[in-house]
Amino acid sequence: MNIPTGERVAETISVAKVDVRKVISDLQVKKFNGYVSVTAKMNYGFEDSALFFKQGSTIGSVHSFLSFEKAVYGDDAVSLFFNTFGAKFGCFDVFKLTSEQMELIMTFNDKILFRSTNPLKILDNYIKEYKDSLVEKYIDKSDIGKDKYSLLKEIGLGNIGL
């Protein structure tokens, strides 16, 4: 999925230092166009998540399990976005885009769009602490420990810098 970077308006902020509900509320009030991207390393490797805004309304989400090369989109991804913010260690960035860029994202990445999530009730998905149980719905447990980094270690190439 290709998403333009746009203008970074907040950079590498610790998830432990902010209330994500306030961040989202502020962006809604400002009629923000762009997205919030959050990354954390948890029990199943790195997770990367984004919540998209158009004119201050939350329109979609995507969540990636980077070690497993698996992504979840739209309604299913929003709870994972909030779950990532519940991590003890992680950081987030906020990227501002133009209205035209948001239209392109919506057109070419329609799987990220919410179908049943009510944008006015997005904060109902808030999770205070990270929950492995949310992640386990989307990760095949037979693949745990078989991410590409573990495989490199297995064949003696674990010291290669990727």
N, C-alpha and C positions, 0 to 999 in steps of 0.2 A: 504494500500500500504506500503510495507516494503522497506525502503531505508537505506542503511548503513550510519552511521554517518561519518566514515572516519576521517581524520585529520582536525580539526578546524583550519583554517588559519586566520580567522578574526572573532571576537566574539562580539556580542551585540553592534553593531555600530548603532547609531541613523540615521534614514533615513533622518532627517533634516540636517545632517552634510555632506552629500555626494551627488555627482551627479551620479546617477545610470548608466548613459551613460558611464561615465569614468570607473567605476568599471567593466562594461561589456567589454568595449574596452580593458582594461588592461588584463582581463582574456583571451580574444581572442588572443591577441598578445603573451601571455605566453603559448599558446596551452594547456590551463587548462583542466583538467579532474575533474569533480565534479559538485557542484551546489551551487547556492546562495539561501538562505532561508530567507524570510522576513515575519514578523508578526506585525500586527497592530490591535488595537481595534477601530472599527468604529461604525457607527450608527446601523449596523446589527450584532454587536458582533465581536468576534475575527475572523480575516482572516489570513490565512497562505498560502504562495505562494512560489514556487520554480522554478528556471530556471536552466536547466541542460546543461552541456557542455561536449563535447567529442573532445579532441585534439583542443580545442579553438573554436570549432563550436557549436553554440547553437542548441540543438537537440530536446528539448521538455520542457514542462512546466506542472505544476499542481497547482491548486488553491483550497483551502478548506475554506468553511464557517463553522467554527467549531461549532457555536451555532446551526446550522441547520443540521449538519452532512451531508453536501452536498459538492461534489467535481466536479470541471470542469477540463478537461484535454486537452493537446495538443494545437492546434491552438486557441481554444476559451479561454484558460487559460492565454495566453501570455499578452493580454491587461489587464487582472486582476492583473497579476504580477506587471506590471508597475503602475497600479492604486494604489496598496498597497504602492508602494514607494512614491506615491503622498500624503500619509497621513502626517499629522502634527506630529503625535506621533507614533512611531514604531521603530523596530530595525531589523537588519539583521545580518546573519552569513554567512561565506563562508566555505564550506567543500570540501577538496581535496580527491579524490578517485583515485584508480588505473584504468588503462585501462580495466582490467578484471572485476572490479566492475561495471564500466560503461556498459560493454557488458551485464552483468547480469541484470542490471536495464533495459536496452533496451529490453532484451529478455522477462523478466517476467512482465514488465509494459509497454507494447507497446502502450497503450492508451495515454501515456504522450507525445509520439513522434509527432513532427510537420508533417503534411501531405501537407499543402500548404504554410505555413509560410516560407519565404526565410530567411535562417540564416544570409545572408549578409545584410538584410534589417531589422533585428530585432529591431534596434533602432527607426524605423519608428513608432513603437508602443508606444513610450515614451509619458507619460502624466505628465504634470507639477503639477497638483493639483488633488486630489482625487475626483472622480465623482460617486455619488450615482447611477446615471442613468446606469452606466455599471453593477453595482451589481444587480440592480432591474431586469435585463434581466434573472437572474439565480435564484433569490429568489422568492418563492411563497409568495406574500404579505399576504395571509391568515394565513401564519405561523409566521408572525412577532409578536413578543411578546410571542410566544409559545415555545421558546427554553427550554431546560431542566432546566436551572437555574430559569427561570420565573415560570415554572410548580412547582418546589420545593417551591418557595415562596408562590405560590397560595395555597398549601396544608399545609403551616405553617412550612416548613422545610428549609426556606431560610437562616438560620444561620448556616447550616452545612458546614464545610470547605471541599471543593472538591479538 
